[in-house]
Amino acid sequence: MSSVDLSSEQQALALQKVLDIGLQHHAKGDLSKAKNIYQQVLMVDPNHSEVLHLLGVIAHQVG
């Protein structure tokens, strides 16, 4: 393993930090930015259930 490889735990923590930023934008009503961030999370973890749910919430909010 090289020094740039992240452990699963480190990756999960980094992903959670990104998700937290998305949640902050979502709470402020910046749905476009939140959606973009959520999609970035899905690029790393395509089955992230919370993010899939939040994208559904945004779809509902937008109509």
mmCIF file of the N, C-alpha and C atoms, coordinates in Angstrom:
data_MODEL
# 
_entry.id   MODEL 
# 
loop_
_atom_site.group_PDB 
_atom_site.id 
_atom_site.type_symbol 
_atom_site.label_atom_id 
_atom_site.label_alt_id 
_atom_site.label_comp_id 
_atom_site.label_asym_id 
_atom_site.label_entity_id 
_atom_site.label_seq_id 
_atom_site.pdbx_PDB_ins_code 
_atom_site.Cartn_x 
_atom_site.Cartn_y 
_atom_site.Cartn_z 
_atom_site.occupancy 
_atom_site.B_iso_or_equiv 
_atom_site.pdbx_formal_charge 
_atom_site.auth_seq_id 
_atom_site.auth_comp_id 
_atom_site.auth_asym_id 
_atom_site.auth_atom_id 
_atom_site.pdbx_PDB_model_num 
ATOM 1   N N  . MET A 1 1  ? 0.850   -1.169 0.000  1.00 0.00 ? 1  MET A N  1 
ATOM 2   C CA . MET A 1 1  ? 0.000   0.000  0.000  1.00 0.00 ? 1  MET A CA 1 
ATOM 3   C C  . MET A 1 1  ? 0.897   1.235  0.000  1.00 0.00 ? 1  MET A C  1 
ATOM 4   N N  . SER A 1 2  ? 0.593   2.172  -0.884 1.00 0.00 ? 2  SER A N  1 
ATOM 5   C CA . SER A 1 2  ? 1.399   3.395  -0.937 1.00 0.00 ? 2  SER A CA 1 
ATOM 6   C C  . SER A 1 2  ? 0.933   4.383  0.119  1.00 0.00 ? 2  SER A C  1 
ATOM 7   N N  . SER A 1 3  ? 1.741   5.415  0.327  1.00 0.00 ? 3  SER A N  1 
ATOM 8   C CA . SER A 1 3  ? 1.426   6.389  1.368  1.00 0.00 ? 3  SER A CA 1 
ATOM 9   C C  . SER A 1 3  ? 0.201   7.230  1.029  1.00 0.00 ? 3  SER A C  1 
ATOM 10  N N  . VAL A 1 4  ? -0.235  7.241  -0.241 1.00 0.00 ? 4  VAL A N  1 
ATOM 11  C CA . VAL A 1 4  ? -1.404  8.032  -0.612 1.00 0.00 ? 4  VAL A CA 1 
ATOM 12  C C  . VAL A 1 4  ? -2.701  7.239  -0.521 1.00 0.00 ? 4  VAL A C  1 
ATOM 13  N N  . ASP A 1 5  ? -2.604  5.942  -0.327 1.00 0.00 ? 5  ASP A N  1 
ATOM 14  C CA . ASP A 1 5  ? -3.800  5.131  -0.165 1.00 0.00 ? 5  ASP A CA 1 
ATOM 15  C C  . ASP A 1 5  ? -4.460  5.446  1.174  1.00 0.00 ? 5  ASP A C  1 
ATOM 16  N N  . LEU A 1 6  ? -5.777  5.550  1.135  1.00 0.00 ? 6  LEU A N  1 
ATOM 17  C CA . LEU A 1 6  ? -6.516  5.801  2.370  1.00 0.00 ? 6  LEU A CA 1 
ATOM 18  C C  . LEU A 1 6  ? -7.073  4.492  2.897  1.00 0.00 ? 6  LEU A C  1 
ATOM 19  N N  . SER A 1 7  ? -7.027  4.321  4.195  1.00 0.00 ? 7  SER A N  1 
ATOM 20  C CA . SER A 1 7  ? -7.669  3.160  4.792  1.00 0.00 ? 7  SER A CA 1 
ATOM 21  C C  . SER A 1 7  ? -9.175  3.332  4.642  1.00 0.00 ? 7  SER A C  1 
ATOM 22  N N  . SER A 1 8  ? -9.900  2.273  4.829  1.00 0.00 ? 8  SER A N  1 
ATOM 23  C CA . SER A 1 8  ? -11.357 2.340  4.740  1.00 0.00 ? 8  SER A CA 1 
ATOM 24  C C  . SER A 1 8  ? -11.915 3.343  5.737  1.00 0.00 ? 8  SER A C  1 
ATOM 25  N N  . GLU A 1 9  ? -11.330 3.358  6.927  1.00 0.00 ? 9  GLU A N  1 
ATOM 26  C CA . GLU A 1 9  ? -11.794 4.283  7.961  1.00 0.00 ? 9  GLU A CA 1 
ATOM 27  C C  . GLU A 1 9  ? -11.519 5.733  7.556  1.00 0.00 ? 9  GLU A C  1 
ATOM 28  N N  . GLN A 1 10 ? -10.329 5.986  7.020  1.00 0.00 ? 10 GLN A N  1 
ATOM 29  C CA . GLN A 1 10 ? -9.992  7.344  6.583  1.00 0.00 ? 10 GLN A CA 1 
ATOM 30  C C  . GLN A 1 10 ? -10.895 7.783  5.437  1.00 0.00 ? 10 GLN A C  1 
ATOM 31  N N  . GLN A 1 11 ? -11.178 6.864  4.529  1.00 0.00 ? 11 GLN A N  1 
ATOM 32  C CA . GLN A 1 11 ? -12.047 7.183  3.406  1.00 0.00 ? 11 GLN A CA 1 
ATOM 33  C C  . GLN A 1 11 ? -13.459 7.494  3.901  1.00 0.00 ? 11 GLN A C  1 
ATOM 34  N N  . ALA A 1 12 ? -13.948 6.719  4.854  1.00 0.00 ? 12 ALA A N  1 
ATOM 35  C CA . ALA A 1 12 ? -15.277 6.957  5.405  1.00 0.00 ? 12 ALA A CA 1 
ATOM 36  C C  . ALA A 1 12 ? -15.347 8.316  6.089  1.00 0.00 ? 12 ALA A C  1 
ATOM 37  N N  . LEU A 1 13 ? -14.302 8.675  6.825  1.00 0.00 ? 13 LEU A N  1 
ATOM 38  C CA . LEU A 1 13 ? -14.275 9.981  7.488  1.00 0.00 ? 13 LEU A CA 1 
ATOM 39  C C  . LEU A 1 13 ? -14.242 11.115 6.470  1.00 0.00 ? 13 LEU A C  1 
ATOM 40  N N  . ALA A 1 14 ? -13.448 10.958 5.429  1.00 0.00 ? 14 ALA A N  1 
ATOM 41  C CA . ALA A 1 14 ? -13.370 11.982 4.383  1.00 0.00 ? 14 ALA A CA 1 
ATOM 42  C C  . ALA A 1 14 ? -14.710 12.119 3.670  1.00 0.00 ? 14 ALA A C  1 
ATOM 43  N N  . LEU A 1 15 ? -15.350 10.994 3.389  1.00 0.00 ? 15 LEU A N  1 
ATOM 44  C CA . LEU A 1 15 ? -16.652 11.018 2.731  1.00 0.00 ? 15 LEU A CA 1 
ATOM 45  C C  . LEU A 1 15 ? -17.691 11.692 3.617  1.00 0.00 ? 15 LEU A C  1 
ATOM 46  N N  . GLN A 1 16 ? -17.636 11.435 4.918  1.00 0.00 ? 16 GLN A N  1 
ATOM 47  C CA . GLN A 1 16 ? -18.576 12.054 5.846  1.00 0.00 ? 16 GLN A CA 1 
ATOM 48  C C  . GLN A 1 16 ? -18.383 13.566 5.883  1.00 0.00 ? 16 GLN A C  1 
ATOM 49  N N  . LYS A 1 17 ? -17.141 14.023 5.813  1.00 0.00 ? 17 LYS A N  1 
ATOM 50  C CA . LYS A 1 17 ? -16.884 15.468 5.795  1.00 0.00 ? 17 LYS A CA 1 
ATOM 51  C C  . LYS A 1 17 ? -17.488 16.106 4.550  1.00 0.00 ? 17 LYS A C  1 
ATOM 52  N N  . VAL A 1 18 ? -17.336 15.445 3.413  1.00 0.00 ? 18 VAL A N  1 
ATOM 53  C CA . VAL A 1 18 ? -17.924 15.956 2.172  1.00 0.00 ? 18 VAL A CA 1 
ATOM 54  C C  . VAL A 1 18 ? -19.444 15.969 2.294  1.00 0.00 ? 18 VAL A C  1 
ATOM 55  N N  . LEU A 1 19 ? -20.013 14.890 2.823  1.00 0.00 ? 19 LEU A N  1 
ATOM 56  C CA . LEU A 1 19 ? -21.459 14.815 3.010  1.00 0.00 ? 19 LEU A CA 1 
ATOM 57  C C  . LEU A 1 19 ? -21.943 15.919 3.937  1.00 0.00 ? 19 LEU A C  1 
ATOM 58  N N  . ASP A 1 20 ? -21.211 16.196 5.000  1.00 0.00 ? 20 ASP A N  1 
ATOM 59  C CA . ASP A 1 20 ? -21.590 17.265 5.930  1.00 0.00 ? 20 ASP A CA 1 
ATOM 60  C C  . ASP A 1 20 ? -21.655 18.616 5.225  1.00 0.00 ? 20 ASP A C  1 
ATOM 61  N N  . ILE A 1 21 ? -20.726 18.859 4.313  1.00 0.00 ? 21 ILE A N  1 
ATOM 62  C CA . ILE A 1 21 ? -20.748 20.112 3.548  1.00 0.00 ? 21 ILE A CA 1 
ATOM 63  C C  . ILE A 1 21 ? -22.004 20.156 2.672  1.00 0.00 ? 21 ILE A C  1 
ATOM 64  N N  . GLY A 1 22 ? -22.327 19.034 2.054  1.00 0.00 ? 22 GLY A N  1 
ATOM 65  C CA . GLY A 1 22 ? -23.553 18.956 1.262  1.00 0.00 ? 22 GLY A CA 1 
ATOM 66  C C  . GLY A 1 22 ? -24.791 19.219 2.101  1.00 0.00 ? 22 GLY A C  1 
ATOM 67  N N  . LEU A 1 23 ? -24.817 18.668 3.296  1.00 0.00 ? 23 LEU A N  1 
ATOM 68  C CA . LEU A 1 23 ? -25.957 18.882 4.192  1.00 0.00 ? 23 LEU A CA 1 
ATOM 69  C C  . LEU A 1 23 ? -26.086 20.347 4.590  1.00 0.00 ? 23 LEU A C  1 
ATOM 70  N N  . GLN A 1 24 ? -24.964 21.021 4.782  1.00 0.00 ? 24 GLN A N  1 
ATOM 71  C CA . GLN A 1 24 ? -25.000 22.447 5.116  1.00 0.00 ? 24 GLN A CA 1 
ATOM 72  C C  . GLN A 1 24 ? -25.613 23.248 3.972  1.00 0.00 ? 24 GLN A C  1 
ATOM 73  N N  . HIS A 1 25 ? -25.208 22.943 2.751  1.00 0.00 ? 25 HIS A N  1 
ATOM 74  C CA . HIS A 1 25 ? -25.779 23.639 1.592  1.00 0.00 ? 25 HIS A CA 1 
ATOM 75  C C  . HIS A 1 25 ? -27.265 23.321 1.460  1.00 0.00 ? 25 HIS A C  1 
ATOM 76  N N  . HIS A 1 26 ? -27.629 22.077 1.701  1.00 0.00 ? 26 HIS A N  1 
ATOM 77  C CA . HIS A 1 26 ? -29.026 21.662 1.622  1.00 0.00 ? 26 HIS A CA 1 
ATOM 78  C C  . HIS A 1 26 ? -29.859 22.442 2.635  1.00 0.00 ? 26 HIS A C  1 
ATOM 79  N N  . ALA A 1 27 ? -29.364 22.536 3.846  1.00 0.00 ? 27 ALA A N  1 
ATOM 80  C CA . ALA A 1 27 ? -30.088 23.242 4.910  1.00 0.00 ? 27 ALA A CA 1 
ATOM 81  C C  . ALA A 1 27 ? -30.254 24.725 4.590  1.00 0.00 ? 27 ALA A C  1 
ATOM 82  N N  . LYS A 1 28 ? -29.286 25.303 3.872  1.00 0.00 ? 28 LYS A N  1 
ATOM 83  C CA . LYS A 1 28 ? -29.358 26.717 3.497  1.00 0.00 ? 28 LYS A CA 1 
ATOM 84  C C  . LYS A 1 28 ? -30.224 26.939 2.261  1.00 0.00 ? 28 LYS A C  1 
ATOM 85  N N  . GLY A 1 29 ? -30.674 25.853 1.658  1.00 0.00 ? 29 GLY A N  1 
ATOM 86  C CA . GLY A 1 29 ? -31.521 25.970 0.476  1.00 0.00 ? 29 GLY A CA 1 
ATOM 87  C C  . GLY A 1 29 ? -30.760 26.009 -0.837 1.00 0.00 ? 29 GLY A C  1 
ATOM 88  N N  . ASP A 1 30 ? -29.462 25.804 -0.793 1.00 0.00 ? 30 ASP A N  1 
ATOM 89  C CA . ASP A 1 30 ? -28.660 25.771 -2.015 1.00 0.00 ? 30 ASP A CA 1 
ATOM 90  C C  . ASP A 1 30 ? -28.680 24.342 -2.556 1.00 0.00 ? 30 ASP A C  1 
ATOM 91  N N  . LEU A 1 31 ? -29.812 24.006 -3.168 1.00 0.00 ? 31 LEU A N  1 
ATOM 92  C CA . LEU A 1 31 ? -30.044 22.624 -3.583 1.00 0.00 ? 31 LEU A CA 1 
ATOM 93  C C  . LEU A 1 31 ? -29.123 22.192 -4.718 1.00 0.00 ? 31 LEU A C  1 
ATOM 94  N N  . SER A 1 32 ? -28.791 23.105 -5.602 1.00 0.00 ? 32 SER A N  1 
ATOM 95  C CA . SER A 1 32 ? -27.906 22.774 -6.717 1.00 0.00 ? 32 SER A CA 1 
ATOM 96  C C  . SER A 1 32 ? -26.524 22.364 -6.215 1.00 0.00 ? 32 SER A C  1 
ATOM 97  N N  . LYS A 1 33 ? -25.988 23.137 -5.303 1.00 0.00 ? 33 LYS A N  1 
ATOM 98  C CA . LYS A 1 33 ? -24.659 22.825 -4.756 1.00 0.00 ? 33 LYS A CA 1 
ATOM 99  C C  . LYS A 1 33 ? -24.726 21.524 -3.941 1.00 0.00 ? 33 LYS A C  1 
ATOM 100 N N  . ALA A 1 34 ? -25.786 21.361 -3.145 1.00 0.00 ? 34 ALA A N  1 
ATOM 101 C CA . ALA A 1 34 ? -25.946 20.136 -2.361 1.00 0.00 ? 34 ALA A CA 1 
ATOM 102 C C  . ALA A 1 34 ? -26.014 18.921 -3.285 1.00 0.00 ? 34 ALA A C  1 
ATOM 103 N N  . LYS A 1 35 ? -26.788 19.039 -4.354 1.00 0.00 ? 35 LYS A N  1 
ATOM 104 C CA . LYS A 1 35 ? -26.925 17.926 -5.300 1.00 0.00 ? 35 LYS A CA 1 
ATOM 105 C C  . LYS A 1 35 ? -25.576 17.559 -5.906 1.00 0.00 ? 35 LYS A C  1 
ATOM 106 N N  . ASN A 1 36 ? -24.806 18.556 -6.297 1.00 0.00 ? 36 ASN A N  1 
ATOM 107 C CA . ASN A 1 36 ? -23.482 18.292 -6.872 1.00 0.00 ? 36 ASN A CA 1 
ATOM 108 C C  . ASN A 1 36 ? -22.578 17.563 -5.881 1.00 0.00 ? 36 ASN A C  1 
ATOM 109 N N  . ILE A 1 37 ? -22.620 17.988 -4.635 1.00 0.00 ? 37 ILE A N  1 
ATOM 110 C CA . ILE A 1 37 ? -21.791 17.344 -3.606 1.00 0.00 ? 37 ILE A CA 1 
ATOM 111 C C  . ILE A 1 37 ? -22.260 15.911 -3.362 1.00 0.00 ? 37 ILE A C  1 
ATOM 112 N N  . TYR A 1 38 ? -23.573 15.713 -3.283 1.00 0.00 ? 38 TYR A N  1 
ATOM 113 C CA . TYR A 1 38 ? -24.098 14.363 -3.082 1.00 0.00 ? 38 TYR A CA 1 
ATOM 114 C C  . TYR A 1 38 ? -23.668 13.446 -4.230 1.00 0.00 ? 38 TYR A C  1 
ATOM 115 N N  . GLN A 1 39 ? -23.676 13.977 -5.453 1.00 0.00 ? 39 GLN A N  1 
ATOM 116 C CA . GLN A 1 39 ? -23.265 13.173 -6.600 1.00 0.00 ? 39 GLN A CA 1 
ATOM 117 C C  . GLN A 1 39 ? -21.780 12.814 -6.526 1.00 0.00 ? 39 GLN A C  1 
ATOM 118 N N  . GLN A 1 40 ? -20.979 13.699 -5.952 1.00 0.00 ? 40 GLN A N  1 
ATOM 119 C CA . GLN A 1 40 ? -19.558 13.390 -5.750 1.00 0.00 ? 40 GLN A CA 1 
ATOM 120 C C  . GLN A 1 40 ? -19.399 12.219 -4.777 1.00 0.00 ? 40 GLN A C  1 
ATOM 121 N N  . VAL A 1 41 ? -20.227 12.217 -3.734 1.00 0.00 ? 41 VAL A N  1 
ATOM 122 C CA . VAL A 1 41 ? -20.183 11.113 -2.771 1.00 0.00 ? 41 VAL A CA 1 
ATOM 123 C C  . VAL A 1 41 ? -20.544 9.804  -3.473 1.00 0.00 ? 41 VAL A C  1 
ATOM 124 N N  . LEU A 1 42 ? -21.560 9.856  -4.335 1.00 0.00 ? 42 LEU A N  1 
ATOM 125 C CA . LEU A 1 42 ? -21.980 8.640  -5.038 1.00 0.00 ? 42 LEU A CA 1 
ATOM 126 C C  . LEU A 1 42 ? -20.912 8.118  -5.992 1.00 0.00 ? 42 LEU A C  1 
ATOM 127 N N  . MET A 1 43 ? -20.040 8.980  -6.468 1.00 0.00 ? 43 MET A N  1 
ATOM 128 C CA . MET A 1 43 ? -18.949 8.523  -7.332 1.00 0.00 ? 43 MET A CA 1 
ATOM 129 C C  . MET A 1 43 ? -17.995 7.612  -6.559 1.00 0.00 ? 43 MET A C  1 
ATOM 130 N N  . VAL A 1 44 ? -17.889 7.845  -5.259 1.00 0.00 ? 44 VAL A N  1 
ATOM 131 C CA . VAL A 1 44 ? -17.023 7.025  -4.406 1.00 0.00 ? 44 VAL A CA 1 
ATOM 132 C C  . VAL A 1 44 ? -17.790 5.828  -3.862 1.00 0.00 ? 44 VAL A C  1 
ATOM 133 N N  . ASP A 1 45 ? -19.044 6.072  -3.472 1.00 0.00 ? 45 ASP A N  1 
ATOM 134 C CA . ASP A 1 45 ? -19.877 5.022  -2.879 1.00 0.00 ? 45 ASP A CA 1 
ATOM 135 C C  . ASP A 1 45 ? -21.259 5.058  -3.536 1.00 0.00 ? 45 ASP A C  1 
ATOM 136 N N  . PRO A 1 46 ? -21.424 4.365  -4.671 1.00 0.00 ? 46 PRO A N  1 
ATOM 137 C CA . PRO A 1 46 ? -22.673 4.438  -5.437 1.00 0.00 ? 46 PRO A CA 1 
ATOM 138 C C  . PRO A 1 46 ? -23.907 3.931  -4.695 1.00 0.00 ? 46 PRO A C  1 
ATOM 139 N N  . ASN A 1 47 ? -23.725 3.206  -3.614 1.00 0.00 ? 47 ASN A N  1 
ATOM 140 C CA . ASN A 1 47 ? -24.858 2.662  -2.864 1.00 0.00 ? 47 ASN A CA 1 
ATOM 141 C C  . ASN A 1 47 ? -25.065 3.358  -1.527 1.00 0.00 ? 47 ASN A C  1 
ATOM 142 N N  . HIS A 1 48 ? -24.548 4.568  -1.383 1.00 0.00 ? 48 HIS A N  1 
ATOM 143 C CA . HIS A 1 48 ? -24.658 5.312  -0.122 1.00 0.00 ? 48 HIS A CA 1 
ATOM 144 C C  . HIS A 1 48 ? -26.136 5.664  0.096  1.00 0.00 ? 48 HIS A C  1 
ATOM 145 N N  . SER A 1 49 ? -26.792 4.939  0.987  1.00 0.00 ? 49 SER A N  1 
ATOM 146 C CA . SER A 1 49 ? -28.244 5.058  1.142  1.00 0.00 ? 49 SER A CA 1 
ATOM 147 C C  . SER A 1 49 ? -28.688 6.453  1.582  1.00 0.00 ? 49 SER A C  1 
ATOM 148 N N  . GLU A 1 50 ? -27.945 7.086  2.469  1.00 0.00 ? 50 GLU A N  1 
ATOM 149 C CA . GLU A 1 50 ? -28.334 8.423  2.929  1.00 0.00 ? 50 GLU A CA 1 
ATOM 150 C C  . GLU A 1 50 ? -28.286 9.426  1.778  1.00 0.00 ? 50 GLU A C  1 
ATOM 151 N N  . VAL A 1 51 ? -27.256 9.346  0.961  1.00 0.00 ? 51 VAL A N  1 
ATOM 152 C CA . VAL A 1 51 ? -27.124 10.267 -0.170 1.00 0.00 ? 51 VAL A CA 1 
ATOM 153 C C  . VAL A 1 51 ? -28.211 9.996  -1.210 1.00 0.00 ? 51 VAL A C  1 
ATOM 154 N N  . LEU A 1 52 ? -28.498 8.739  -1.472 1.00 0.00 ? 52 LEU A N  1 
ATOM 155 C CA . LEU A 1 52 ? -29.576 8.415  -2.405 1.00 0.00 ? 52 LEU A CA 1 
ATOM 156 C C  . LEU A 1 52 ? -30.897 8.992  -1.904 1.00 0.00 ? 52 LEU A C  1 
ATOM 157 N N  . HIS A 1 53 ? -31.135 8.879  -0.614 1.00 0.00 ? 53 HIS A N  1 
ATOM 158 C CA . HIS A 1 53 ? -32.340 9.453  -0.015 1.00 0.00 ? 53 HIS A CA 1 
ATOM 159 C C  . HIS A 1 53 ? -32.357 10.973 -0.176 1.00 0.00 ? 53 HIS A C  1 
ATOM 160 N N  . LEU A 1 54 ? -31.225 11.615 0.126  1.00 0.00 ? 54 LEU A N  1 
ATOM 161 C CA . LEU A 1 54 ? -31.162 13.073 0.046  1.00 0.00 ? 54 LEU A CA 1 
ATOM 162 C C  . LEU A 1 54 ? -31.360 13.570 -1.382 1.00 0.00 ? 54 LEU A C  1 
ATOM 163 N N  . LEU A 1 55 ? -30.864 12.844 -2.358 1.00 0.00 ? 55 LEU A N  1 
ATOM 164 C CA . LEU A 1 55 ? -31.116 13.216 -3.750 1.00 0.00 ? 55 LEU A CA 1 
ATOM 165 C C  . LEU A 1 55 ? -32.603 13.090 -4.081 1.00 0.00 ? 55 LEU A C  1 
ATOM 166 N N  . GLY A 1 56 ? -33.259 12.096 -3.500 1.00 0.00 ? 56 GLY A N  1 
ATOM 167 C CA . GLY A 1 56 ? -34.708 11.973 -3.662 1.00 0.00 ? 56 GLY A CA 1 
ATOM 168 C C  . GLY A 1 56 ? -35.448 13.129 -3.018 1.00 0.00 ? 56 GLY A C  1 
ATOM 169 N N  . VAL A 1 57 ? -34.972 13.563 -1.862 1.00 0.00 ? 57 VAL A N  1 
ATOM 170 C CA . VAL A 1 57 ? -35.573 14.715 -1.182 1.00 0.00 ? 57 VAL A CA 1 
ATOM 171 C C  . VAL A 1 57 ? -35.436 15.957 -2.057 1.00 0.00 ? 57 VAL A C  1 
ATOM 172 N N  . ILE A 1 58 ? -34.253 16.157 -2.628 1.00 0.00 ? 58 ILE A N  1 
ATOM 173 C CA . ILE A 1 58 ? -34.050 17.318 -3.504 1.00 0.00 ? 58 ILE A CA 1 
ATOM 174 C C  . ILE A 1 58 ? -34.983 17.235 -4.714 1.00 0.00 ? 58 ILE A C  1 
ATOM 175 N N  . ALA A 1 59 ? -35.110 16.067 -5.309 1.00 0.00 ? 59 ALA A N  1 
ATOM 176 C CA . ALA A 1 59 ? -36.010 15.903 -6.455 1.00 0.00 ? 59 ALA A CA 1 
ATOM 177 C C  . ALA A 1 59 ? -37.434 16.273 -6.069 1.00 0.00 ? 59 ALA A C  1 
ATOM 178 N N  . HIS A 1 60 ? -37.848 15.889 -4.886 1.00 0.00 ? 60 HIS A N  1 
ATOM 179 C CA . HIS A 1 60 ? -39.187 16.231 -4.398 1.00 0.00 ? 60 HIS A CA 1 
ATOM 180 C C  . HIS A 1 60 ? -39.314 17.737 -4.165 1.00 0.00 ? 60 HIS A C  1 
ATOM 181 N N  . GLN A 1 61 ? -38.284 18.346 -3.582 1.00 0.00 ? 61 GLN A N  1 
ATOM 182 C CA . GLN A 1 61 ? -38.318 19.775 -3.297 1.00 0.00 ? 61 GLN A CA 1 
ATOM 183 C C  . GLN A 1 61 ? -38.374 20.600 -4.579 1.00 0.00 ? 61 GLN A C  1 
ATOM 184 N N  . VAL A 1 62 ? -37.658 20.154 -5.594 1.00 0.00 ? 62 VAL A N  1 
ATOM 185 C CA . VAL A 1 62 ? -37.614 20.895 -6.854 1.00 0.00 ? 62 VAL A CA 1 
ATOM 186 C C  . VAL A 1 62 ? -38.905 20.689 -7.646 1.00 0.00 ? 62 VAL A C  1 
ATOM 187 N N  . GLY A 1 63 ? -39.499 19.521 -7.469 1.00 0.00 ? 63 GLY A N  1 
ATOM 188 C CA . GLY A 1 63 ? -40.759 19.248 -8.142 1.00 0.00 ? 63 GLY A CA 1 
ATOM 189 C C  . GLY A 1 63 ? -40.550 18.429 -9.323 1.00 0.00 ? 63 GLY A C  1 
# 
